[in-house]
Amino acid sequence: MPDKEEIFSKVQESLVEALSVDDDEVTAEASLTRDLGAESIDFLDIVFRLEKAFGIKIPRGDLFPENLLNNPEYVEDGKLTDAGLGELKERLPYADLAEFEKNPVVGNLGDVFTVGMICGYIESRLDGE
Amino acid sequence: MRWFWIDRITHLEKGKTAGAVKNVTLAEEHLHDHFPGYPVNPQSLMIEGMAQTGGILAGSTVDFRENIILAKITKAVFHRLVRPGDQLRFESELVMTSPEGHRAETTITCDGELIAESSMMFVNLNVGNDVERDRDGVFVFTEGFMQLLHECPGFDLADYPVGDDHV
C-alpha cells in the first residue's frame, strides 16, 4: 500500500489535471470548490482520475455524497440539522467537519470537500483492500 | 442537418473507439471571413468536430437512446493551422466510462501529422431521471446523426437494440 506522501502526490496530480490548477495550489487544506474552482462536472472527472491512479472503483456517491441536501430531515432553514450532520459524519468518516459544524450552513458544505478529505478516503479504501 | 463538423463516421466500435473525417473546403463561407485573404479553419469548429466524434462514441454506450452532452473540455491543444484542402481525421477513444458520464480523448491528424488533441467529459442527462430508454425523448442523437451513423461502414442499428444493457 502506498504511504501517505505517495497518496497525496497521486491525488495532487489527479487534481492538477482535472482542474487545470498549479501543484502548489493543491494543499491538504484546499477546498475543491472554493480554492480550486471545481464545478459539478469536475467531481466525475476527479473520480475517474482517482480510479485510474489507484486502480480502484469508486461507487457513485461514495466519495461525494448525494441526496443529502434534498432530504427535509437533514436540512432546515438552510442549515444541516443534527440528523443531517450525523448522516454526513457517517458517510464521510475521513472528513474534518469540526469547522463546518460550528455553522453548518448548506452553502459552506463545499468547504468540507478538501484535498485532505480525498486523501483520507483513498487511505481508507486502500486500507480495506 | 446543418451543424455537422464531421463529414463521415469512418468506424465505430461500441463504447471503445470512433473515427471520422472532415474535408475542409473553400466553399465554406466562414473561411472567407476567417481570415480575409488567408482562410484558416476555426479551432472552435474543430473542437465541435471532436465533441461530435466523442459524443457519438459516448452515445453508443446507451444505444443512442439517452441524452449525452458535452460537459467539459479539460484539454484542447492545437499544433498547426488547418487550411482549405486539408482532410482532417478524427480518432476518439473512451478512456473512462460510467453510467453518469464518460471521458473521451480525441486526436485530429492530417496526412499523418498531429493537428490537435483534446480530452472531454460527457454526461448522461438521463441518469437519475426515471426516463424510459426510448429514442423519442432523445434530442441529442437526432435523425441527422443517425443518418451519419447509417453511412458508417459496418454500422447496423440492430447492434443497438432497445433494452440492451449499458456497456
Boltz contact constraints between the chains, C-beta under 6 A:
constraints:
  - contact:
      token1: [A, 41]
      token2: [B, 71]
      max_distance: 6.0
  - contact:
      token1: [A, 41]
      token2: [B, 72]
      max_distance: 6.0
  - contact:
      token1: [A, 41]
      token2: [B, 121]
      max_distance: 6.0
  - contact:
      token1: [A, 44]
      token2: [B, 100]
      max_distance: 6.0
  - contact:
      token1: [A, 44]
      token2: [B, 101]
      max_distance: 6.0
  - contact:
      token1: [A, 45]
      token2: [B, 121]
      max_distance: 6.0
  - contact:
      token1: [A, 48]
      token2: [B, 96]
      max_distance: 6.0
  - contact:
      token1: [A, 48]
      token2: [B, 103]
      max_distance: 6.0
